[in-house]
């Protein structure tokens, strides 16, 4: 993924640990019975937290990656 390669380490490691596993394959989870998004808001909350500590150029990189999520 070329977008990920262009990112700096905090974003890259966050994406490898949190975003890529979700995008690799669907995982059956019970939350789909209660939340059609599959808990996406709780997952994106972690990105929002990380973005508070990033400089503006890295925030833009994170936003670009989150658009895939």
N, C-alpha and C positions, 0 to 999 in steps of 0.2 A: 504494500500500500504506500504509494508515493507521498501522500499527505502526512502519514505518520513518520516517514523517514525525514521529512523536513522539520519536524518538531524537535524542540529541545527536551532534555532528559525528564524533567518532572511530568510533562505532558505525555511523552512517549511511554514511560513506565506506568502511568495511570491508565492509559488506553490499553496497554498490553494486559494489565491485570483486570480491568473492569469492562472495557468495551469489546475487545476482540473475542473473548469467550462467548459473549451474548450473540455476536454477529456470526460466529462460526456455524452454529446449528441451533435449531429451536430446542428448548428444554421444557418438558412438561412440568408445569408448576400449578399447585392448587390455587394460587392467587388469581388465575384466569377465571375462576368461578365467581369471584367477587369484583375483580377489576379487569376490564377488557384490555387495558393497556399493559397488563402483566407487571404492574409495579414500576412502570417507567418513571413516574414522578419521583419515587424514592431513589432510583438509580441516578437520575439527573441531578438530584440534590447534592450528590457527592461532587459532581462537576461544578456546580455553583459555588460550593465551598472552596474548591481548589482555585477557581477563577478569581476569588477575592485576593489571593496572594500573588497573582501573576502580573507582570508588566503588560501594558496594553497590546504589544505585538504578539505575545504568547496567548493572551486572552482571545485574540482573533483566530489563532491556530486552533485553540481548544473549541471555539464556536464552530469552526469549519468541520472539525471531527465530530462534534456533537450533532451536526446536521445529518450525519449518516446514521446515527443512533436512533 
